[in-house]
Amino acid sequence: MQTECSAGAYEFPASCGRRVVARFDGGRMSSDGGVILVKQADDILGLSRRFAACFRDKRHPGFVEYRVEDLVRQRIMGLALGYEDLNDHDALRHDLIFGLASGRLSGGRANCAALAGKSTLNRLERSGHKADRYCRIIADHEALATLFVTLFLDQHEHAPARIVLDVDVTDDRIHGHQEGRAFHGYYGHNCYLPLYVFCGDHLLSATLRTADRDPGKEALADIRRIVEQIRSRWPRVRILVRGDSGFARDSLMTWCEDNHVDFLFGLAGNTRLYDRIASLSAEVRDEAATTGRAARGFASFDWITKDSWTRRRRVVAKAEWRHGNRYHRFIVTTLPQGMSDPRHLYEQIYCARGDMENRIKECQMDLFSDRTSSHTIRANQLRLCGSRPQPMSC
């Protein structure tokens, strides 16, 4: 088969006052040519520029070699290319194509490289509540928390009629005696428990939390902030908050009901709930025994707990038997009977929340959000995503 040769050169938008051309005839080469495409996407979105605007630079202007925007863009480009360690930048700072993407091809002083090294980037990430002798760049976590929602809103020309906010937590393993270290019984190791909120593919919030606190109770602060910001731009949008049984807390559900926000949460089963669907369960069990195949049935009813809920709510039950074993599940929602039958509500609307786990995997495996190896929670929060860290419990 005859070889099909690629074009001799590809022209990209000019940068740093120079032409940018991709060729295949040797010379000084780089394995990271794709970073030019990442740079073009960043130029369109303005992500680096807007993220950098959330920092306050207290350094003496006369001694500054690398602007905050330069540092932020360099770090973002490194993560996008798979260079999650700050140590990598001691070599990357001399890579011309990486410098091209970061907007610097040469240093401002004779003894300075075009890009910053690991120590300068480390001081950026370790920014504290106020400037000190060693860290004079301060992250404004309130501004960072609102940035991701703003980016999401800006991606839409028109307000949608309805959006779904998916909320979930995951484990982020801790090594050593880091601030906020706590053991989590479900995961079986010391970890952080970051709280994520997504709308489809869009990340709206990632809050670093310690593992010894109830995510369902603490999710209210993030949900309230996000909903208020969205409604300031889209006052008529209908919002559905969706999550597993860890978020079926009376405080969160009551706030949603009082603020015209729909919710759909998993609900942990108990003896009272199983007794409530005993007849349905028996019918499904008999069907499974007769056909030899898995069988399921659905029911919807009003429900209130003995102590933890302050009002009655709609509960949907799924009764399922497979291979002689019971697989019953429950969800609680504000969605009315007329909007969706129980089967559709569970199978099509609630189960769709599982896709959010793929978004979390992308954050951890592709963008290294779990590289929270700094000692302080504040620094690790910045590495996670940049939103406001939760204060530690006493």
N, C-alpha and C positions, 0 to 999 in steps of 0.2 A: 504494500500500500504506500502510495506516495505521501511524503511528509507534508503537512499543511503548516506553513510558516505563519507566525503571528506578524502583525504590523510592525514596521520598524521602530515606531515611537508612539507614545501616548502623551498628549499634552494635558496638563492640569492647570487650574487657575494659578496665577502668579502669587508668590509669597515672599515676604521680606525683600521686595524690590527685584526679585529674580524670576526667570522662567523656571517652571517645574516640568520636566520631561522625563518619562519613563522609557528607558532604552534597554536593549538586550545585547549590547556589545562589550560587556565587561567594564573595566575601570574599578573604582572604589564601589563596593557593593554592600547592600544591606538586606537582611532576611525579613525586614519589617516594612516592605513597601506598601502593605495594606493600610498603614497608618495614615497615608495621604487621604484615603477615602473616609477614615474616621474623622480627620481634621475637617473635611468638607461638611460632614454631618454636624460637627460641633459648631462650625461657622454659621450654619443655617439655624440651628436651635439656640445658639448663644449660651450653651450650658456652662462652659468654663467661665465665661464672663459673668453670668448671673450668679453662679456659685461663689465666685471670688468676691462679689459685691456683698456677701454675707459675712465678711471678715473685716475687722478694724485693725489697721496697720499702725502700730505705735512706734515703729522704728524711725531712726533719724534719717530723713530723706537723703542727706548727703552721703550716707554710707550704704544705701540700698543698692544691691546689684541685681537681685531678682524680685520683680514685683509679685504681689500676691497672685495676680492672674497668671503670671508665668509659672509659678509653683503649682497652682491648682491644675492648670492645663497639663503640665508635665506629669503630675500624678495620675490624672484621669487617662491620659494616653498610655501610660505604663500599665494600668489595670486593664484597659481595653486590649492590649497586646499580650496579656498574660504575665506581666512582670509585677507580681504582687508584693515582693519584698523591697523595702527601701534600699537594701544593699545593691540591688540590680542597677540603681541609678548612678552608681559610681562608674559604671561602664557605659550606660546609656547616655550619660551627659556628653560623651564624645562622639556619639553616633549622629552623623550629619542629617540623615533622613528623620531621625527622632527630633533633632533640633528644628528641622524645617516644619514638622507638624506642631511643635510647641511654640513656634514663632520666634526662635532665636538661633542664629547660625554662628554667632561669635559672642564672646564676653565683652562687657563694657570696659573692662580693665585688662591690661596685658597678662596678668597672672590669674585670670578667671576663665573657667570653661564656659561654653555657651549656656549650659544648663546647670542646675543646682545638684549638689551631691546629697547623700543620704542624711547627713547631719542637719542641713538646712531644711529638708523636707520633714525630718523628724520634729524639728521645732515648730513647724506649721501644725502638725497633727497633735502635738502636745499642748496646744494653746489652752490656757486656764481661764478662770473667771476674770482675771485682770492681768495686765502686763507685769512681768518681773524682769529680772536682769537677763535671763536666758531666753525667755519666750515672750516676744513683744508683738505677736500677731494673735488677736483674740477672735475666736469664732462666735458669731451671734447665733446661738442655737434657735432662738425664736424666729429669726429670719430664715434660717435653713429649714425649719419645720414647715413653713408656709411655701417654700420655693417649689417643692414637688407637686403640690396641689395646683399652684399657679401654672407650672409647665403643662400639667394635665389639661387645665382649662384652656390654655392657649392653643392646644392641638385641635380644638373644635371650632369650626366657623359658626355653628349654630348650637344652641342648647338642645340636648337630647330630651326626649319625653321622660325617660326613666333610666336610672343607672343603678348598678349593684356594687356595693362595697363589700369585698371579701376580707375578713379579718381572721388571723391565725397566728400561732406562735410556733417556734421551733427551738431545738436545742443548739447551743453554741458552746462547745466544750472548752473548759478552762484548764489551763496547765499552771501549776504553781500556786502561789498565794496572791492572786490578783485581787484588786479591790472588788467587793461584791461577790466573792466566791461563796457558792452555796450548793448543796447536794440536792438533786431532784430524783425522787423515788421512781418515777415512771421511766426516765431515761437511764437511771442507774449510774450517774456520774456527776461530778461537779461541772456546772455549766452556767452560762447566761441563758435567758429565755426571751430573745427579742420578739417584739410584737410587730407584725407586718399588716399593712392595710393596702389592698390593691383594688383598682377598678379595671377589670379586664387585664390588659397587659401593662397598665400604668401603675407604677409604684407611687403611692400617696404618702406613706409614712413607714418608717422603720425605727422603732424605739427600743433601745437596749434596756433590758430589765434583769433584775436578779431572779434566780430560780425559786426563791422562797416566798414569792408573793403571788396572789391570785390574778391571773391575766384578765379574767372576766370582769372583775371590779375595776381594774386599772384601764381597761380599754375605753371606758366612758370618756375620759379626758381627750383621748385622741379622736374618737368618733365625733364628739361635740365640736372640736376645733375644725375638723375636716368638713363636717356638714355646714357649719356656719360660714366657712370660707366659700364653699361651693354655692350656697344659696345667696351669698352676696353678689355673685355673678349670674347665677341661674335661679331666680326666686321661685319659678314654677316647676322645677324638675322634681319628679318623684324618686325617692331614694329608698332602696332596700338594703339593709345590713344583713349579711349572711355569715354564719360561723358555726362551729361545732358546739357540743354541749358545754364546753368550758366557758362559753359566753352567755349562757342562759341564766343571767343574774338579774334579780329583780330591779336593781338600781339602773342597769343599762336598758332593760326592757321598758321600765316606767318612763325613763327619759325619752326613749323613742316614741312611745305612745303619746306623751304630752307635747311632743314637737313634730307630730305628723310624719314620722319616719317609720317605714315598715321594717320588720325584722323577720328573719327565718333562722332559727337556731336549733341545733340538735338538743335533745333532752334525754338525760340519763334515765334508764329504766329502773323501776323499783316495784316492790310487791303490789302496791296499790294500782299502779299502771297496768301491770300484768293481769291483775284481777279484773280490771276494767274491760279488757279485750279478751277475756277467757273464752267466751262463746265463739268469737271470730277465730281465735287461735285453734280451737277444737275443729272447726270447719276446715281450716287450711291444713291441719295435720291429717285429717281423714282424706282430703283430696290428694295430698302427697303420698300417703300410704296406698291409695287406690291406683294412682297413675304411675307410681315409681319415679316420679320426677319432682323437682322442686316446685313448690306452690307458695303463693303469697296472696294476701288480701289486705285491704286498707280500710281504715275507719277514721272519722273525724268527730271530735266532741269537745265541749268546754271543760276546763280543768283548773283546779287551784290546789296548791300544795298545802300541807298542814300548817307550816310556819313561815316559809321563806318568801312566798309571794303575797303581795298586797291586793291582788285583783285576779279575777278569772280570765283565762286566756284560751285561745283555740289550740288544741293539740291534735296532730295527725299521727296515727299509729300504722306501722307496717308490720303485719304478722307473717312470718315466713318460716317454713320448715324445709330442711334439706337433709337427706340421708338420716332421718330420724332425729335431727338436732334442731333446736329452736334458734332463730335469728331475728328476734323482734327489735324494732327500732322506733324511736319517737322523735318528733320535731314539734316546736312551738312557734307560732307565727301570728302576725296581725293581719295577714292576707285573708279576706273574707271567703266564705263558702262559694259565693257566686263567681269569684275570680278564677278559681282553679279547683278541680276535683282532687281528692286526696292522693290518688296515684300519680297524677301529673305533677302535683306539688312536690312530692317526694322524689320521684324518679327523674324528672326533667329540670326542676328548679333547684331543689336542695342538693342533689348529688352532683350538680354542675360545679359546686364549690371545690370539688377535688382538683380541678385544673389549677387552682391557686398554688397547690403544692409544687407544680412545675415552675411557677414564677419564683418561688422561694429557692428551689434548686438552682435556677439560673443565677440568682443573686449570690448564692454560696459557692457554686461550682464554677461559674463562668466569670463572676466579678469579685470573688474572694471576700464576700462580706463577713465570712467567719474568721478572717485573719485578725481577730481582736486580741492580739498578744501584748498590747501595752499594759502597764500596771493599773492605770486609772480608768474609771468608767467613762469619764469625759472624753479622753483620747480614743477609747474604743468606740464610743458612740459616733465620733467623727469618721472613724474607719468604716463603721457599719453603714452609715448613710448620711449623717449630718444633722438629723433632727434632734430634738431636745432629749437628753438622758433623763430617766426617771430617778428621783432621789432615792438613796438607800434607806431601808427601814432601820429603825433603831434596835 
